[in-house]
């Protein structure tokens, strides 16, 4: 059964904050011991409030993996509606594979320029939906697996959340994925990012006929979120 959008937004925002409320509770319990511990508690509270204020001013980085597919655009639209806040920053990450062969005439600079042009309409969409949020495009060319490159770049950029579009799985794909998992080979790009990213990684797939979204994270698989 689907849950309201506000429910999932609150879970995501709580994950961003890193569970500071539980550490505060433990400090409250220890503060009752003596004046010394009470003073330490007040100091910790001031530090925590200062960290929260600094975090609110700087915002968090929401990284969305983009390309020219409809799945990528759907994931970005979900992020803009349900995830991105006014104090956040958006990074649109486009990962391309380094071409191999003698028939490659373009330089890397030319390929990067073309890649920027391909995803620039998505930056325009961000500026239309969230005009007060800073949006940047980052293009990474890699010879290694895309999943690994995405995870490494999310760490490098200090992303607070990583959003990826996901295709509908066919029954044949599910069988292949299960075999690869049992063999220790892992799944596809999305599965690799979900299980290896330091930050929260969210896979988004739009259901047909305006039926909302299916959300997959490390803890939830195909969680139905009403639009």
Secondary structure, DSSP 8 states (H G I E B T S, - for coil): --B-HHHHHHHHHHHHHTSHHHHHHHHHHHHTS-HHHHHHHHHHHHHHHHHHHHHHHH--EEEEE--SSHHHHHHHHHHHHHT--TT-EEEEEEEEE---STT--S-HHHHHHHHHHHHHHHHHHHHHH-TTSEEEEEEEEESS-HHHHHHHHHHHHT-SEEEEE-----HHHHHHHHHHHHTT----HHHHHHHH-SSEEEEEEE-TTT--EEEE-SS-SSEEE--
